[in-house]
């Protein structure tokens, strides 16, 4: 099998080195990562196996990370990573969905066998696939260890992207631009919602110039008419109306680096209220991205956006953006920095965000979002779809 790894081995060596430094500063000897994005970022491991317990372990005194997972997925670890064979460890198959025992029982055996029974252990309490049961088996199996939440230690290590990562972010931006333009071309009265989404999926995966797309962290979202007053509806079999508002949030992923994008369309001539809100959203986004430079804080960027809204009689209670990068379902956010009041994270060159500028009113909503990377000259937009209320002539 000729699997092409997304990064050179040196990239992972540097990542593990950085994480170990963060661990030492935070007081951890060992961290256990179950977030599939963190597992992939640390090792390159890539397999649809996160439905069952698995983890990557990093210890201060161990040269490389350790992959721990189901035996039938161990071959995936050999294929997709450069980990030495002795650090690719499988648990016993009968432990899958066992009523009383758990794969992490054998992880505890592994930890004890390495002499780490009394280690200071950081776990990912907020990871989507880290279950309460998994944690309880770790607590019971390592009674002499000191377990605590590592507070997204690896997530924060991921927030500044390398040049190699930024290449994938920009490629994902090209794919999502093409996917959105495909969707817009399908928005005609009578076309059923699922038909639009089917074409989006095709374009997402086809990519361009043999640069294929991966499955995204979030499925395509579409809202029509009154449904636009809420942001997270998926498709139905309803035909598009003769006239009305359509909002779509879709993404693209290149080697699992996710780039989301939202656009608002109106079939037929839009009401003045819709046009006005869209104009304000675009203006606010322009102001915020111009300011998104190293040294500026997340809350300062949000305040500039909020100022444009308030000057025009609008407001947005939810955050206006969040960091993005490598991710797996069910989300493409990194769960670290957010563009919102109170977040004093200082922007650095290479950070990537989704500026999700949606405003949802009582009877309709609009969003014209932008994924961007922080640069010395401001937020570099990663997509090239038209940044306006898109009117579909009928």
SETOR-132948 format. One record per residue (C-alpha): x, y negated, z negated; residue in one letter; residue number from 1. Coordinates in Angstrom, 2 decimals, m for minus. Each point is the difference from the previous one (the first is absolute). Layout:
<rs>
+---------+---------+---------+------+-----+
|       X |       Y |       Z | code | pos |
+---------+---------+---------+------+-----+
|       X |       Y |       Z |    A | NUM |
...
+---------+---------+---------+------+-----+
</rs>
This chain:
<rs>
+---------+---------+---------+------+-----+
|       X |       Y |       Z | code | pos |
+---------+---------+---------+------+-----+
|    0.00 |    0.00 |    0.00 |    X |   1 |
|    1.44 |   m3.38 |    1.03 |    X |   2 |
|   m1.36 |   m2.24 |   m2.74 |    X |   3 |
|    1.31 |   m3.55 |    0.35 |    X |   4 |
|    0.61 |   m1.50 |   m3.42 |    X |   5 |
|   m1.09 |   m3.63 |   m0.32 |    X |   6 |
|    3.18 |   m1.19 |   m1.76 |    X |   7 |
|    3.67 |    0.80 |   m0.31 |    X |   8 |
|    1.03 |    1.94 |   m3.10 |    X |   9 |
|    1.83 |   m3.09 |   m1.29 |    X |  10 |
|   m3.33 |   m1.83 |   m0.27 |    X |  11 |
|   m1.28 |    2.54 |   m2.54 |    X |  12 |
|    3.31 |    0.04 |   m1.87 |    X |  13 |
|   m0.29 |   m3.76 |   m0.49 |    X |  14 |
|   m3.63 |    0.25 |   m1.11 |    X |  15 |
|    0.76 |    2.64 |   m2.64 |    X |  16 |
|    2.96 |   m2.05 |   m1.22 |    X |  17 |
|   m2.23 |   m3.07 |   m0.38 |    X |  18 |
|   m2.69 |    1.99 |   m1.83 |    X |  19 |
|    2.56 |    1.45 |   m2.41 |    X |  20 |
|    1.16 |   m3.51 |   m0.87 |    X |  21 |
|   m3.60 |   m1.02 |   m0.66 |    X |  22 |
|   m0.50 |    3.13 |   m2.11 |    X |  23 |
|    3.07 |   m0.76 |   m2.09 |    X |  24 |
|   m1.18 |   m3.57 |   m0.58 |    X |  25 |
|   m3.50 |    1.24 |   m0.95 |    X |  26 |
|    1.34 |    2.67 |   m2.36 |    X |  27 |
|   m0.89 |    3.15 |    1.97 |    X |  28 |
|    2.16 |    3.08 |    0.48 |    X |  29 |
|   m2.50 |    1.64 |    2.35 |    X |  30 |
|   m2.93 |   m1.14 |    2.10 |    X |  31 |
|   m2.69 |    2.23 |    1.50 |    X |  32 |
|   m1.59 |   m1.43 |    3.16 |    X |  33 |
|   m3.26 |    1.45 |    1.29 |    X |  34 |
|   m1.01 |   m2.90 |    2.25 |    X |  35 |
|    0.55 |    1.43 |    3.52 |    X |  36 |
|    1.31 |   m3.37 |    1.21 |    X |  37 |
|    2.62 |   m0.03 |   m2.75 |    X |  38 |
|    0.90 |    3.62 |    0.76 |    X |  39 |
|    0.45 |   m0.86 |    3.67 |    X |  40 |
|    1.91 |   m3.22 |   m0.69 |    X |  41 |
|    2.45 |    1.76 |   m2.32 |    X |  42 |
|    0.61 |    3.11 |    2.10 |    X |  43 |
|   m1.71 |   m0.17 |    3.39 |    X |  44 |
|   m2.42 |    2.79 |   m0.97 |    X |  45 |
|   m3.03 |   m0.07 |    2.30 |    X |  46 |
|   m2.78 |    2.56 |   m0.15 |    X |  47 |
|   m3.76 |   m0.02 |   m0.58 |    X |  48 |
|    0.47 |    1.72 |   m3.32 |    X |  49 |
|   m0.95 |   m2.68 |   m2.48 |    X |  50 |
|   m3.34 |    1.71 |   m0.65 |    X |  51 |
|    1.87 |    2.38 |   m2.32 |    X |  52 |
|    2.47 |   m0.81 |   m2.81 |    X |  53 |
|    3.44 |   m0.94 |    1.25 |    X |  54 |
|    2.70 |   m2.42 |   m1.07 |    X |  55 |
|    3.43 |   m1.44 |    0.59 |    X |  56 |
|    2.24 |   m0.24 |   m3.05 |    X |  57 |
|    2.94 |   m2.37 |   m0.38 |    X |  58 |
|    2.44 |    0.42 |   m2.90 |    X |  59 |
|    2.81 |   m2.39 |   m0.81 |    X |  60 |
|    2.58 |    2.79 |   m0.03 |    X |  61 |
|   m1.25 |    1.88 |    3.07 |    X |  62 |
|    1.58 |   m1.07 |    3.29 |    X |  63 |
|   m3.10 |    0.52 |    2.11 |    X |  64 |
|   m3.72 |    0.05 |   m0.63 |    X |  65 |
|   m1.89 |    3.25 |   m0.59 |    X |  66 |
|   m3.08 |    1.04 |    1.96 |    X |  67 |
|   m2.53 |    2.14 |   m1.89 |    X |  68 |
|   m3.10 |    1.39 |    1.67 |    X |  69 |
|   m1.98 |    2.85 |    1.42 |    X |  70 |
|    2.06 |    2.82 |    1.53 |    X |  71 |
|   m1.64 |   m0.24 |    3.43 |    X |  72 |
|    0.96 |   m3.69 |    0.13 |    X |  73 |
|    3.64 |    0.54 |   m0.97 |    X |  74 |
|    0.87 |    0.57 |    3.66 |    X |  75 |
|   m1.34 |   m3.50 |    0.70 |    X |  76 |
|    2.48 |   m1.33 |   m2.56 |    X |  77 |
|    2.85 |    1.85 |    1.73 |    X |  78 |
|   m1.09 |   m1.43 |    3.37 |    X |  79 |
|   m0.75 |   m3.60 |   m0.91 |    X |  80 |
|    2.64 |   m0.73 |   m2.67 |    X |  81 |
|    3.76 |    0.30 |   m0.47 |    X |  82 |
|   m0.37 |    1.39 |   m3.51 |    X |  83 |
|    2.29 |    2.91 |   m0.87 |    X |  84 |
|   m1.76 |    3.37 |   m0.11 |    X |  85 |
|    0.53 |    0.35 |   m3.75 |    X |  86 |
|   m2.04 |   m3.16 |   m0.56 |    X |  87 |
|   m3.03 |    1.21 |    1.95 |    X |  88 |
|   m1.99 |    1.90 |   m2.62 |    X |  89 |
|   m3.29 |    1.86 |    0.48 |    X |  90 |
|   m2.62 |    0.92 |   m2.57 |    X |  91 |
|   m1.81 |    3.33 |   m0.10 |    X |  92 |
|   m2.96 |    0.28 |    2.38 |    X |  93 |
|   m2.45 |    1.34 |   m2.64 |    X |  94 |
|    0.24 |   m3.38 |   m1.76 |    X |  95 |
|   m1.94 |   m1.71 |    2.83 |    X |  96 |
|   m3.42 |   m0.88 |   m1.47 |    X |  97 |
|    0.59 |    2.30 |   m2.94 |    X |  98 |
|   m2.68 |   m0.47 |   m2.68 |    X |  99 |
|    2.42 |   m0.31 |   m2.94 |    X | 100 |
|    3.58 |   m0.13 |    1.27 |    X | 101 |
|    1.50 |   m2.79 |    2.11 |    X | 102 |
|    2.94 |   m0.40 |    2.40 |    X | 103 |
|    1.50 |   m2.54 |   m2.36 |    X | 104 |
|    0.45 |    2.77 |   m2.55 |    X | 105 |
|    2.77 |    1.27 |    2.27 |    X | 106 |
|    1.26 |   m3.54 |    0.52 |    X | 107 |
|    0.48 |   m0.16 |   m3.75 |    X | 108 |
|    1.96 |    3.27 |    0.20 |    X | 109 |
|    2.17 |   m1.61 |    2.69 |    X | 110 |
|    0.61 |   m3.11 |   m2.10 |    X | 111 |
|    0.98 |    2.09 |   m3.02 |    X | 112 |
|    2.28 |    2.21 |    2.13 |    X | 113 |
|    1.91 |   m3.10 |    1.11 |    X | 114 |
|    0.57 |   m1.01 |   m3.62 |    X | 115 |
|   m2.41 |   m2.96 |    0.10 |    X | 116 |
|   m2.50 |    1.14 |   m2.64 |    X | 117 |
|    0.59 |   m3.09 |   m2.17 |    X | 118 |
|    0.19 |   m2.49 |    2.86 |    X | 119 |
|   m1.67 |   m3.37 |    0.17 |    X | 120 |
|   m2.46 |    0.73 |    2.80 |    X | 121 |
|   m1.89 |   m2.54 |    2.10 |    X | 122 |
|   m3.18 |    1.16 |    1.74 |    X | 123 |
|   m2.35 |   m1.74 |    2.43 |    X | 124 |
|   m3.16 |   m0.42 |   m2.01 |    X | 125 |
|   m1.63 |   m2.15 |    2.69 |    X | 126 |
|    0.84 |    2.22 |    3.01 |    X | 127 |
|   m3.08 |    1.18 |    1.88 |    X | 128 |
|    0.95 |    3.69 |   m0.14 |    X | 129 |
|    1.35 |    0.11 |   m3.55 |    X | 130 |
|   m2.86 |    1.64 |   m1.87 |    X | 131 |
|   m0.83 |   m0.04 |   m3.68 |    X | 132 |
|    0.40 |    3.76 |   m0.03 |    X | 133 |
|    3.48 |   m0.19 |    1.54 |    X | 134 |
|    1.05 |   m2.49 |   m2.64 |    X | 135 |
|   m1.39 |    2.13 |   m2.81 |    X | 136 |
|    2.00 |    3.01 |    1.16 |    X | 137 |
|    3.16 |   m2.11 |    0.06 |    X | 138 |
|   m0.66 |   m1.26 |   m3.51 |    X | 139 |
|   m0.64 |    3.50 |   m1.29 |    X | 140 |
|    2.93 |    1.53 |    1.89 |    X | 141 |
|    2.59 |   m2.59 |   m1.05 |    X | 142 |
|   m0.71 |   m0.57 |   m3.70 |    X | 143 |
|    3.49 |   m1.37 |   m0.69 |    X | 144 |
|    0.08 |   m2.41 |    2.93 |    X | 145 |
|   m1.12 |   m3.62 |   m0.18 |    X | 146 |
|   m2.56 |   m0.54 |    2.77 |    X | 147 |
|   m1.24 |   m3.44 |    0.98 |    X | 148 |
|   m1.35 |   m1.87 |    3.00 |    X | 149 |
|    2.79 |   m1.15 |    2.30 |    X | 150 |
|   m2.15 |   m3.00 |    1.03 |    X | 151 |
|    0.35 |    0.54 |    3.75 |    X | 152 |
|    3.79 |    0.07 |   m0.13 |    X | 153 |
|    0.42 |    1.51 |    3.47 |    X | 154 |
|   m2.87 |   m2.05 |    1.45 |    X | 155 |
|    1.88 |   m3.15 |   m1.00 |    X | 156 |
|    3.25 |    1.38 |    1.42 |    X | 157 |
|   m1.80 |    0.31 |    3.36 |    X | 158 |
|   m1.23 |   m3.59 |    0.17 |    X | 159 |
|    2.96 |   m1.51 |    1.92 |    X | 160 |
|    0.30 |    1.77 |    3.34 |    X | 161 |
|    3.25 |    0.91 |    1.71 |    X | 162 |
|    0.59 |   m0.92 |    3.64 |    X | 163 |
|   m0.83 |    3.59 |    0.96 |    X | 164 |
|   m3.30 |   m0.18 |   m1.88 |    X | 165 |
|   m0.86 |   m3.35 |    1.56 |    X | 166 |
|    0.44 |    1.53 |    3.43 |    X | 167 |
|   m2.79 |    2.47 |   m0.82 |    X | 168 |
|   m2.17 |   m2.77 |   m1.44 |    X | 169 |
|    0.33 |   m1.98 |    3.23 |    X | 170 |
|   m0.74 |    3.07 |    2.10 |    X | 171 |
|   m3.10 |    0.66 |   m2.10 |    X | 172 |
|   m0.96 |   m3.64 |    0.57 |    X | 173 |
|    0.15 |    0.52 |    3.76 |    X | 174 |
|   m2.16 |    3.15 |   m0.27 |    X | 175 |
|   m2.64 |   m1.64 |   m2.19 |    X | 176 |
|   m0.13 |   m2.98 |    2.37 |    X | 177 |
|   m0.74 |    2.38 |    2.88 |    X | 178 |
|   m2.53 |    1.90 |   m2.15 |    X | 179 |
|   m1.87 |   m3.19 |   m0.92 |    X | 180 |
|   m0.04 |   m1.20 |    3.59 |    X | 181 |
|   m1.39 |    3.38 |    1.03 |    X | 182 |
|   m2.74 |   m0.30 |   m2.61 |    X | 183 |
|   m0.89 |   m3.51 |    1.12 |    X | 184 |
|   m0.32 |    1.18 |    3.60 |    X | 185 |
|   m2.58 |    2.60 |   m1.12 |    X | 186 |
|   m2.24 |   m2.41 |   m1.92 |    X | 187 |
|   m3.00 |   m0.21 |    2.27 |    X | 188 |
|   m3.71 |    0.21 |   m0.82 |    X | 189 |
|   m1.11 |    3.62 |   m0.09 |    X | 190 |
|    3.43 |    1.48 |   m0.65 |    X | 191 |
|   m0.19 |    2.18 |   m3.07 |    X | 192 |
|    2.29 |   m0.76 |   m2.93 |    X | 193 |
|    1.61 |    3.44 |    0.00 |    X | 194 |
|    0.91 |   m0.40 |    3.68 |    X | 195 |
|    1.97 |   m3.15 |   m0.82 |    X | 196 |
|    1.81 |    1.77 |   m2.84 |    X | 197 |
|    0.80 |    3.04 |    2.15 |    X | 198 |
|    1.87 |   m2.25 |    2.42 |    X | 199 |
|    1.80 |   m1.65 |   m2.91 |    X | 200 |
|    1.26 |    3.38 |   m1.20 |    X | 201 |
|    1.19 |    0.89 |    3.50 |    X | 202 |
|    1.98 |   m3.23 |    0.33 |    X | 203 |
|    1.41 |    0.30 |   m3.52 |    X | 204 |
|    1.50 |    3.41 |    0.71 |    X | 205 |
|    1.01 |   m0.55 |    3.64 |    X | 206 |
|    2.17 |   m2.99 |   m0.93 |    X | 207 |
|    2.18 |   m1.42 |    2.76 |    X | 208 |
|    3.18 |    0.90 |    1.89 |    X | 209 |
|   m0.04 |    3.46 |   m1.64 |    X | 210 |
|   m0.03 |   m1.61 |   m3.44 |    X | 211 |
|   m2.87 |    1.98 |   m1.46 |    X | 212 |
|   m2.17 |   m1.08 |   m2.90 |    X | 213 |
|   m0.50 |    1.94 |   m3.24 |    X | 214 |
|   m3.23 |    0.31 |   m1.94 |    X | 215 |
|   m0.56 |   m3.17 |   m1.99 |    X | 216 |
|   m0.41 |   m0.40 |   m3.73 |    X | 217 |
|   m3.55 |   m1.29 |    0.46 |    X | 218 |
|   m2.61 |    0.94 |    2.60 |    X | 219 |
|   m1.41 |   m2.62 |    2.40 |    X | 220 |
|   m2.68 |   m2.22 |   m1.53 |    X | 221 |
|   m2.83 |   m1.69 |    1.87 |    X | 222 |
|   m2.86 |   m2.20 |   m1.20 |    X | 223 |
|   m2.82 |   m1.31 |    2.14 |    X | 224 |
|   m2.58 |   m2.73 |   m0.65 |    X | 225 |
|   m1.07 |   m0.17 |   m3.63 |    X | 226 |
|    2.58 |    2.67 |   m0.80 |    X | 227 |
|    2.74 |   m2.60 |    0.46 |    X | 228 |
|   m0.69 |   m1.35 |   m3.50 |    X | 229 |
|    2.03 |    2.93 |   m1.40 |    X | 230 |
|    3.43 |    1.12 |    1.25 |    X | 231 |
|    0.29 |    3.78 |   m0.24 |    X | 232 |
|   m2.73 |    1.61 |    2.10 |    X | 233 |
|    0.87 |    2.70 |    2.53 |    X | 234 |
|   m1.63 |    0.80 |    3.34 |    X | 235 |
|   m3.47 |    1.33 |    0.73 |    X | 236 |
|   m1.86 |    1.11 |    3.12 |    X | 237 |
|   m1.88 |   m3.28 |    0.31 |    X | 238 |
|    0.32 |   m1.79 |    3.36 |    X | 239 |
|    1.45 |   m3.50 |   m0.06 |    X | 240 |
|   m2.67 |   m2.72 |    0.14 |    X | 241 |
|   m0.76 |   m2.41 |    2.82 |    X | 242 |
|    1.38 |   m2.77 |   m2.19 |    X | 243 |
|    1.76 |   m0.01 |   m3.35 |    X | 244 |
|    3.13 |    0.01 |   m2.12 |    X | 245 |
|    2.54 |    2.84 |   m0.07 |    X | 246 |
|    2.99 |    0.25 |   m2.35 |    X | 247 |
|    2.64 |    2.70 |    0.43 |    X | 248 |
|    2.98 |    0.88 |   m2.20 |    X | 249 |
|    2.27 |    2.57 |    1.54 |    X | 250 |
|    3.64 |    0.96 |   m0.29 |    X | 251 |
|    2.81 |    1.78 |    1.76 |    X | 252 |
|    2.88 |    1.98 |   m1.43 |    X | 253 |
|    3.40 |    0.70 |    1.48 |    X | 254 |
|    1.89 |    2.71 |   m1.89 |    X | 255 |
|   m2.54 |   m0.70 |   m2.77 |    X | 256 |
|    0.79 |   m3.73 |   m0.17 |    X | 257 |
|   m3.46 |   m1.58 |   m0.01 |    X | 258 |
|   m1.00 |   m3.27 |    1.61 |    X | 259 |
|   m3.65 |   m1.05 |   m0.61 |    X | 260 |
|   m1.98 |   m2.61 |    1.90 |    X | 261 |
|   m3.48 |   m1.52 |   m0.28 |    X | 262 |
|   m1.89 |   m1.97 |    2.61 |    X | 263 |
|   m3.49 |   m1.50 |    0.18 |    X | 264 |
|   m2.02 |    0.11 |    3.20 |    X | 265 |
|   m3.42 |   m1.33 |    0.96 |    X | 266 |
|   m2.06 |    1.53 |    2.77 |    X | 267 |
|   m1.56 |   m2.97 |    1.75 |    X | 268 |
|    0.17 |   m3.64 |   m1.05 |    X | 269 |
|    0.88 |   m0.23 |   m3.73 |    X | 270 |
|   m1.89 |   m2.13 |   m2.52 |    X | 271 |
|    1.77 |   m3.16 |   m1.13 |    X | 272 |
|    0.40 |    1.38 |   m3.55 |    X | 273 |
|    1.96 |    3.00 |    1.29 |    X | 274 |
|    2.22 |   m2.11 |    2.24 |    X | 275 |
|    0.76 |   m2.42 |   m2.81 |    X | 276 |
|    0.95 |    2.72 |   m2.48 |    X | 277 |
|    2.27 |    1.65 |    2.58 |    X | 278 |
|    1.76 |   m3.31 |    0.73 |    X | 279 |
|    0.67 |   m0.54 |   m3.71 |    X | 280 |
|    1.34 |    3.54 |   m0.42 |    X | 281 |
|    2.45 |   m0.49 |    2.89 |    X | 282 |
|    1.13 |   m3.38 |   m1.34 |    X | 283 |
|    0.54 |    1.39 |   m3.48 |    X | 284 |
|    1.97 |    2.93 |    1.33 |    X | 285 |
|    2.24 |   m2.26 |    2.06 |    X | 286 |
|    0.77 |   m2.19 |   m3.02 |    X | 287 |
|    0.72 |    2.98 |   m2.25 |    X | 288 |
|    2.24 |    1.84 |    2.45 |    X | 289 |
|    2.00 |   m3.14 |    0.76 |    X | 290 |
|    0.84 |   m0.13 |   m3.72 |    X | 291 |
|    0.79 |    3.71 |   m0.42 |    X | 292 |
|    3.77 |   m0.42 |   m0.29 |    X | 293 |
|    2.58 |    1.43 |   m2.42 |    X | 294 |
|   m0.17 |   m1.69 |   m3.40 |    X | 295 |
|   m3.73 |   m0.73 |    0.15 |    X | 296 |
|   m2.24 |    1.97 |   m2.36 |    X | 297 |
|   m3.01 |    2.07 |    0.94 |    X | 298 |
|   m2.33 |   m2.27 |   m1.95 |    X | 299 |
|    1.35 |   m3.10 |    1.74 |    X | 300 |
|   m0.85 |    1.49 |    3.41 |    X | 301 |
|   m3.50 |    0.86 |   m1.22 |    X | 302 |
|   m0.50 |   m3.49 |   m1.42 |    X | 303 |
|    0.66 |   m1.59 |    3.39 |    X | 304 |
|   m2.59 |    2.28 |    1.61 |    X | 305 |
|   m2.48 |   m0.70 |   m2.78 |    X | 306 |
|    0.55 |   m3.73 |    0.44 |    X | 307 |
|   m1.11 |    0.16 |    3.64 |    X | 308 |
|   m3.09 |    1.99 |   m1.00 |    X | 309 |
|   m1.01 |   m2.38 |   m2.77 |    X | 310 |
|    0.49 |   m3.06 |    2.19 |    X | 311 |
|   m2.55 |    1.51 |    2.34 |    X | 312 |
|   m2.48 |    1.13 |   m2.64 |    X | 313 |
|    0.95 |    3.70 |   m0.22 |    X | 314 |
|    1.71 |    2.22 |   m2.57 |    X | 315 |
|    1.34 |    3.54 |   m0.23 |    X | 316 |
|    0.11 |    1.79 |   m3.34 |    X | 317 |
|    1.92 |    3.10 |    1.10 |    X | 318 |
|    3.69 |    0.02 |    0.88 |    X | 319 |
|    0.92 |   m1.19 |    3.47 |    X | 320 |
|    2.83 |    2.43 |    0.66 |    X | 321 |
|    2.13 |    2.91 |   m1.14 |    X | 322 |
|    3.30 |    1.65 |    0.88 |    X | 323 |
|    0.04 |    2.68 |    2.69 |    X | 324 |
|    2.44 |    2.52 |    1.43 |    X | 325 |
|    0.32 |    3.76 |    0.04 |    X | 326 |
|   m3.16 |    1.71 |   m1.23 |    X | 327 |
|   m2.36 |    2.93 |    0.16 |    X | 328 |
|   m3.76 |    0.30 |   m0.56 |    X | 329 |
|   m2.01 |   m1.36 |   m1.68 |    X | 330 |
|    1.63 |   m3.43 |    0.24 |    X | 331 |
|    2.60 |   m2.04 |    1.86 |    X | 332 |
|    0.76 |   m2.40 |   m2.87 |    X | 333 |
|    3.15 |    0.51 |   m2.06 |    X | 334 |
|   m1.74 |   m0.85 |   m3.30 |    X | 335 |
|    2.66 |   m2.53 |   m0.95 |    X | 336 |
|   m0.11 |   m3.71 |    0.82 |    X | 337 |
|   m3.30 |   m1.73 |    0.79 |    X | 338 |
|   m0.68 |   m3.46 |    1.37 |    X | 339 |
|   m2.19 |   m1.21 |   m2.85 |    X | 340 |
|    0.05 |   m2.32 |   m3.03 |    X | 341 |
|    2.32 |    1.18 |   m2.74 |    X | 342 |
|    2.30 |    2.07 |    2.22 |    X | 343 |
|    3.38 |   m1.66 |   m0.39 |    X | 344 |
|    1.87 |    2.47 |    2.21 |    X | 345 |
|    2.61 |   m1.98 |    1.91 |    X | 346 |
|   m0.05 |    0.66 |    3.73 |    X | 347 |
|    3.14 |    1.41 |    1.61 |    X | 348 |
|    0.90 |    0.39 |    3.64 |    X | 349 |
|   m1.15 |    3.42 |    1.22 |    X | 350 |
|   m3.12 |    0.26 |   m2.17 |    X | 351 |
|   m3.11 |    0.87 |    2.02 |    X | 352 |
|   m3.56 |   m1.00 |   m0.84 |    X | 353 |
|   m3.50 |    0.30 |    1.37 |    X | 354 |
|   m1.50 |   m3.48 |   m0.23 |    X | 355 |
|   m3.62 |    1.14 |   m0.30 |    X | 356 |
|   m1.83 |   m3.27 |    0.44 |    X | 357 |
|   m3.53 |    1.34 |   m0.18 |    X | 358 |
|   m2.75 |   m2.17 |   m1.46 |    X | 359 |
|   m3.29 |    1.73 |   m0.74 |    X | 360 |
|   m3.06 |   m2.16 |   m0.55 |    X | 361 |
|   m3.47 |    1.08 |   m1.07 |    X | 362 |
|   m1.32 |    0.77 |    3.48 |    X | 363 |
|    3.12 |    0.43 |    2.17 |    X | 364 |
|    3.76 |    0.06 |   m0.12 |    X | 365 |
|    3.02 |   m0.56 |    2.20 |    X | 366 |
|    3.65 |    1.05 |   m0.11 |    X | 367 |
|    2.95 |   m0.80 |    2.26 |    X | 368 |
|    2.91 |    1.62 |   m1.77 |    X | 369 |
|    3.68 |    0.15 |    0.78 |    X | 370 |
|    2.78 |    2.44 |   m0.92 |    X | 371 |
|    3.29 |   m1.83 |   m0.35 |    X | 372 |
|    3.60 |    0.30 |   m1.12 |    X | 373 |
|    1.62 |   m2.68 |   m2.17 |    X | 374 |
|    2.80 |   m1.84 |    1.81 |    X | 375 |
|    2.00 |   m3.17 |   m0.57 |    X | 376 |
|   m2.34 |   m1.84 |    2.37 |    X | 377 |
|   m3.22 |    1.31 |   m1.53 |    X | 378 |
|   m2.25 |    2.98 |    0.54 |    X | 379 |
|    0.79 |    1.71 |    3.29 |    X | 380 |
|   m3.22 |    1.41 |    1.41 |    X | 381 |
|    0.28 |    3.67 |    0.89 |    X | 382 |
|   m2.96 |    0.00 |    2.42 |    X | 383 |
|   m1.06 |   m1.99 |    3.03 |    X | 384 |
|   m3.78 |    0.35 |    0.15 |    X | 385 |
|   m1.89 |   m3.25 |    0.58 |    X | 386 |
|   m0.28 |   m1.89 |   m3.29 |    X | 387 |
|   m3.48 |   m1.46 |    0.33 |    X | 388 |
|   m3.64 |    0.91 |   m0.10 |    X | 389 |
|   m0.22 |    2.22 |    3.06 |    X | 390 |
|   m3.17 |   m0.58 |    2.00 |    X | 391 |
|   m1.27 |    2.91 |    2.07 |    X | 392 |
|   m1.82 |   m1.41 |    3.02 |    X | 393 |
|   m3.11 |    1.94 |    0.97 |    X | 394 |
+---------+---------+---------+------+-----+
</rs>
